[in-house]
């Protein structure tokens, strides 16, 4: 189950990169800002999940 969760999180990050490229091509600034925020949350979750942000 952990492996599946890790795969889903990494795929979400890759999807965010492709969506940012789409937003740049189609000039969708509002959607791009939302995607950037979601990617930051995704990266924080990845770091927390792998234990890089433990106290």
VENNORZI-V132577 format. One record per run of one state. SS is the DSSP state (alpha for helix, beta for strand, coil for the rest). FROM is the first residue (numbers start at 0). LEN is the number of residues. Records with the same first field share a line. If there is no record, write none. Layout:
SS: FROM-LEN ; FROM-LEN
//
This chain:
coil: 0-1 ; 26-2 ; 49-6
alpha: 1-25 ; 28-21
//
